[in-house]
Amino acid sequence: MQTDWAALFFTAGGRLGRTPFLIGAAVLIVLGAIYEAIAGVTLHWLTGWFVYPALIYGGACVLSKRLHDRGKSGWWAAAILFALVAVWQPPMNPADVLLSLLLVWAVVELGVMGGEQGTNRYGANPLRAVVA
């Protein structure tokens, strides 16, 4: 199975299987963690305006395609990304606990459960091409 890396991070249409989703999500989370670890306060303020939108856009694309594979609207990616940004630092208040629960749902829904069988309104099953 060939993964189009540019399409993975820069297009939100179509469907995405679990393995490419998990790889894409891991790449984005690791890049975000590395940036957080190496950027000092000044560098963070200067470059964060470019780095974070790029990471969020890539995350929205990866999440949208995986949500499509599960038969759900890609707009759910906005809620998932909001929750991730809100609890990136250690949770501090009761709302963070609720957002953490949303992230647990997202991990199970997108990282554990299989996609819809056959073609859905978002396109053909991404695994069908590999099997055929």
C-alpha positions in Angstrom: 0.0 0.0 0.0 1.5 3.3 -1.2 0.9 6.4 1.0 0.8 9.8 -0.7 2.4 11.9 2.0 1.6 15.2 0.5 -2.1 14.2 0.2 -2.0 12.8 3.7 -1.1 16.1 5.3 -2.5 18.6 2.8 -5.9 17.4 1.6 -9.0 16.7 3.6 -11.1 14.8 1.1 -11.5 11.1 0.7 -11.0 8.3 3.2 -8.0 7.0 5.2 -7.3 3.6 6.8 -6.1 3.1 10.3 -2.4 2.5 9.6 -1.8 5.6 7.6 -3.9 7.6 10.1 -1.8 6.3 13.0 1.4 7.1 11.2 0.2 10.6 10.2 -1.1 11.4 13.7 2.2 10.1 15.3 4.3 12.3 13.0 2.2 15.4 13.8 2.3 14.8 17.6 6.0 14.1 17.6 6.7 17.2 15.5 4.6 19.3 17.9 6.4 17.8 20.9 9.8 18.4 19.4 8.9 22.0 18.6 7.6 22.5 22.2 10.8 21.0 23.6 13.4 23.0 21.5 11.6 26.4 21.1 12.5 28.9 23.7 10.1 31.6 24.8 11.3 34.2 22.2 11.6 31.7 19.4 8.2 30.3 20.3 6.5 33.7 20.0 8.3 34.4 16.7 7.7 31.0 15.0 4.6 29.6 16.7 2.5 31.8 14.4 3.7 29.6 11.5 4.3 26.3 13.1 1.0 25.8 14.9 -1.3 26.6 12.0 0.7 24.1 9.9 0.4 21.4 12.5 -3.3 22.1 13.0 -4.0 22.1 9.3 -2.1 18.8 8.8 -4.0 17.4 11.8 -7.3 18.5 10.4 -6.6 16.8 7.1 -5.5 13.6 8.6 -8.4 13.5 11.1 -11.0 14.5 8.4 -10.0 11.6 6.1 -10.1 9.1 9.0 -13.5 10.4 10.2 -14.7 10.0 6.6 -13.6 6.4 6.7 -15.7 5.9 9.8 -18.7 7.6 8.0 -18.6 10.8 10.0 -18.2 14.4 9.0 -14.7 15.8 8.9 -15.9 18.8 10.9 -15.5 16.6 14.0 -11.8 17.2 13.5 -12.3 20.7 14.9 -13.6 19.4 18.2 -10.8 16.8 18.4 -8.1 19.4 17.7 -9.6 21.9 20.1 -9.5 19.2 22.8 -5.9 18.3 22.0 -4.8 21.9 22.2 -6.7 22.4 25.4 -5.2 19.5 27.2 -1.7 19.5 25.6 -0.4 20.9 28.9 -1.4 18.9 32.0 -5.2 19.2 32.6 -5.9 21.9 35.1 -9.7 22.2 35.5 -12.9 20.1 35.2 -13.4 21.1 31.6 -10.1 19.6 30.7 -11.3 16.2 32.0 -14.3 16.4 29.7 -12.0 17.3 26.8 -9.7 14.4 27.7 -12.7 12.1 27.5 -13.4 13.4 24.0 -9.8 12.5 23.1 -10.2 9.0 24.5 -13.3 8.6 22.3 -11.3 9.8 19.3 -8.5 7.3 19.9 -11.0 4.4 20.1 -13.1 5.6 17.2 -10.3 6.5 14.9 -7.3 4.4 16.0 -9.0 1.1 17.0 -12.3 0.7 15.1 -12.3 -0.3 11.4 -13.7 1.9 8.6 -17.1 1.4 7.0 -17.2 -1.4 4.6 -17.6 -0.6 0.9 -18.1 2.8 -0.5 -19.6 5.6 1.6 -20.5 9.2 0.8 -16.9 10.2 1.2 -15.4 7.7 -1.3 -14.3 4.1 -1.8 -13.0 2.0 1.0 -9.2 2.6 1.1 -8.5 -1.0 2.0 -10.6 -2.3 -1.0 -7.9 -1.2 -3.5 -5.3 -3.2 -1.6 -7.4 -6.4 -1.4 -8.5 -6.3 -5.0 
